[in-house]
Structure formats: structure tokens, C-alpha cells
Amino acid sequence: MKMKTALTIAGSDCSGGAGIQADLKTMTMNGVYAMSAITALTAQNTTGVRAIQESTPDFLKRQLDAVFEDIYPDAVKIGMVASGKLIGVIADRLRFYNAKNVVIDPVMVSTSGSALLKEEAVQTLVEELLPLATLVTPNIPEAQVLSGLTIENREDMVAAAKQIGERHHCAVLLKGGHSINDANDLLYAKGELVWFEGKRIDNTNTHGTGCTLSSAIAANLAKGFSLAESVQRAKAYISGALAAMLDLGKGSGPMNHAFDLQGEYGKAVR
């Protein structure tokens, strides 16, 4: 049986809780063969980002070519990409290889509040990457930037999701956890709205939750699940990880996956 594959294009997190490291763990535990193309090295932990060293556009291109020419991914997740030039390279290669099941997590600000996307890169993201997306997964602050709307309640979430989806012709999973009650997310796809209700878990170890959710969605799309099913399975996966209450660090703690790597829940979602 041929194993399904997924590629993550994102930055490295040396603390292991977010970025490439979280993506690879998540994709593996969701039953696909995980590959990566690194957009940047970061010196960070759960309390903040201390330094960023970007890949050059040529080196990122070579990474993407190496993957697509040998092990064509069944899904692609895109996370932190700090500059417009790198975004342009990714868009060019995705078009060239006709990439499918593209999930974009528009990482603009880290959980700790550090800016991760240069202002000049936002326009390139909007113009070149979003039209290639199967799904984009903004949180509330990111959705406000992408839609130009203020989001304060569920009705605002609906308006913003429709605005982003119709403007860029992609599905939108608007994550409500930042400022809306509980952890209710809204999927807007092909003119239809689906709410995924979730109960907020009182766990401070949330570093990397966005990376984990989008990677789990990509993994499930790679396995052939529908978009709605992929979102549902991904939310169940991340809820199981948060409920484990794993604590490793002195800071806020990473949303690490040792629980899933060792426990029954990780086996169940494969």
C-alpha cells in the first residue's frame, strides 16, 4: 500500500513546539509521510522569538524542487514565510508542479506576540498564495488583516470568512479562539457555512496550536478525507493533545506532542 505524503513549508522552531518540528510530528501521527522545506531558522522558545535567519529564495526553490521531483506530496501545508520574495518562490513552484490540497496558515504574529511576517509580504501573500489555496486558516487577528473587517462576535466571523473566501476563491477556516467565546471555528467553503463547536481547554501550553491544526488538516486531506471531515479530525486531534496537559518548559509551555507519540490517541487518528 502506497503511503500518503504531505509537505510542510515553514520556519524551524528550535524549541520543538511549533513550526517545522510541530508539523512533522503532527503529520507523522496523523498517518502520512512528512517532508519539509524550511523558509527560515528561528531562535525561539515558548516565550518569544529571539532571532530569524531566512533561507535564500534560491535555496528554498531547490528544496521544493527536490521534494516535488522525487516524492510528490498529496498535500502541502504552508506556515511561516517572512518575506515577499520567498512567498513568490513558493507560489511559482506550487503552480509549476500543480500542487494539490494546499493548506495555508497565514502566520503573521506568534502566540507570544512576535511579528513573523513583514508588512511588504502581506500583499504578496494575498495576491500570489491565497488564490492557490484549498484552505486558509486565519485566527481572528489574521482574518481582520485579510478581510479588512473588525471581528468581535460570531456574525463578524461569518462576514470576514465570506469576504476572504469570495475574494480569493478558497475555503476559509476562521479560528475563533483568540477573542470569541470558547474555541468555535467557522468553515466557509463553496458558499456554505459550517460551525465546529469546541470547548476551550484551560491549558497554558498552547505554543504551536495553529501549526498543529493546519498540519493535521493537510494530513487528513492527503489521506482522502473531505475538507469538513479533515477539519473535524484535526480539531479532535489537537483537543486530545491539549487535554493531556503536558508541561515541559518554564514559560507558557509548548503544545508538544509527546502524549500523541506515546499514547493511544495518536494511534487512533491514523
N, C-alpha and C positions, 0 to 999 in steps of 0.2 A: 504494500500500500504506500503510495507516494505521500509523504508528509507535506502538509501545507506550510507556507512560508510567509514571513512578514518582515518588513524593513522599517527600522526607526531612523529618522533623520533628525538629529537633535544634538544638544550640548551634553558634555560629560559632567557628572556630579561626583566629585571625589569622595563625598561622604556617603554615596551609595543610595540615598533615599529618593532621588528624583532623576530627571534627565535620562540619558542613555542607559545607565545602570538599572533604574527602575523599570524602564521599558523592556529591557532584555529579560529581567526576572518575570515581569508580568506576562509577556508573550510566551515565554517558556512554560509557565504554569497554566496558561490557557491553551496549551497543546499544539503550538506551532513552532517551527524552526525560526529563531530570531536572528536577524542580521542588523548591522548598524552602519551609518555614515555619520561621522562626527563633524558638527559645524563649529564647535568651539570647545576648548578646555576651560573649565572653571575651577577656581579655588573657592569652595563654598562649604558650608555645613548647614544645619537646620536654623541657624540664627541669621545668616546673611551670605551674600556673595562678596568675596574679597577681591577677586581679580578674574578677568576674562581674556583668554588668548584665542582669537578666531582662527579657523582654518583659512587658508587662501582659497579663492574661488577655483583655481586650477586643481588644487588638491582635493577639494570637495567633489569636483567633477570626476576626477579619477576614481574616487571611492564609489561614486554612484555607478559609473561605467563598469567597474569591476564586479559589482553586485549584479546589476541587470544583465550583463553579458554571460553570466555563469549560472546564477540561481535566481531566476525571475521571481520577484515577490508576488504573492497572491493578495497582499495588502500593504499599504505604506502609511506609516504614521509620521507626521511632521510636528516637531516640537520647537524648541528654542532655535531661532535663526536671527542673529542680532543685526545683520546689515542687509541693505537692498541688493548688493552685488551677489551675496550668497543666495538670497531668495530668487534672484534672476537665474542663477545656475540651476537651482532645484527645479524651477518651473520649466526651463529649457529641457532638462533631462527627463522629467516626467512626461512632457509632450513627445519627446523623441522616442521613448520606449512605450508610449501609450499605457502608462501605469493605471492600474485599476484599484478600486476600494481605497481611495486616498482620504485619510482622516487627518484634519489639521487642527492642532491645539494651538491657537494663536497666542503664544506665551509672550506677554508684554511686561508683566511685573511678577516677580517671585512671591511666594507665600509670605516671605519675611519683609516684602516691600521694596526689594531692589529692582531697579529698572533693567529689563533684559532685552528690550527692542528699541533701537534707535528711531528717532522720530522720522527720519527720511525713509526708514524701512517700512513703515506702516503703509504708505501709499503703494509701494511695490508689492507688499503682501496682498493688499486689496485688489490691485489691478492684474497681477500675474498668477498668484497662487490660488486665491479663493475660487476663481472660475474653474479650476481643475479639481476642486474638492468634491468628494462624495458626501462628506460630512465635515462641518466645522464645529468645534466645541468650546465656545467662549464662556467665561464666567461673567458675572454682572458687570464689573468694570470694563472688561474687554468688549462686551456686547455694546456698552454705551459708546465706546470709541468707534466701533464698526458700524453702528446704526445711526449715531448722532443723536440718540434719544436718551432721556433720563429714565432710569428704571427704578421704581420704588415699590411696585406691587405686581401681582400676577398679570393684571391687564397690560401693564407696561412690558412685561416679559413677552407676552403674545405679540404686541406691536413691534418690538425690537426683533424678535425671531423672524416675523414675516418680512420686515424691512431688509434684513440681512439675506434671507433666503431668496427673496424675489430679485433683489439687486444683483446677486452673484450666482443665481441659478444652482444653488446647492442646498442640501439639507442642513439644518441647524439644531444642535443640542445646546440649549441655553441652560447653564447650570445655575440654580437658584441659591446655592448655599452661602454666598457671600453676604447677602443682605435681605433675602426673602425668607419667610418662615420655613423652618425645617430644612430638608435637603431635597426639595421638589424640583425636578428638572423638566424642561419642556422640549419636546422634539417637534420640529416643523419640517415636514417633508412632503413634496408634491401637493401642496395646498392643504394638507391635513395636519391637525394638532394632536399630539399625544402627551399627556402628563405622566411622568414617572414619579410617583409619590415615594418619599423616603423620609425616615425618621433620623433627625440629627443625633449622631452618636457623640457623647461627651468624652472626646479624646483629643488631647492637645497634639498628638503625634500625627500631624497632617501634612508634613513636608512631602511633596511629590504626589498628592492625590490626583491632580489634574493629569499628570503624566501617566499615572497608572490607569485612570479611567479611559483615556483615549487609546492607550495601547491595548487594553482589554477589548475595546470595541473593534479595533483593527484586527486583532487576532480572531475574533468571532466572525467578522466579515470574511476573513481569509478562509475560514472553515465552511463557509457557505450559508451561514445564518442570515436571515433578513436583517435590515437595519434596525427595526424595532426590537427584534429578538437579541441582536448583538448588544444594544444599549441595555436591555433588561439584564442580560447575563453579566455584563460589565459592572452594572450597579450592584448586583448581588455579590460579585467578587470583591469589590472594594469595601462593601459593607462588612463582609466577613473578615477582611484584613483589619479594618478599624476596630471591629468588635473584639479582636484578640487582645487589644490594649498592650501591645508590645512597646517597651520603653528601653531605648538604648543609650540616649545621649543626655547631656547636662542641659541642653537647650530645650526647644519645643519638641524635639524628637522626630526622627524620620518616619514616614509611613512605609516602613520597611516590610519585607515580605518573608521573614524567617518563619512566621506562622504558616504561610501558604506553602513554603518549600518543604516543611516538615509535617504539616497537619493534613487531616482528612479533607478539609475544604478545598485545598489546592488540587487534590486528586479528583474531587467531584466535578470540577468545572472543565476538565479536559475534554 
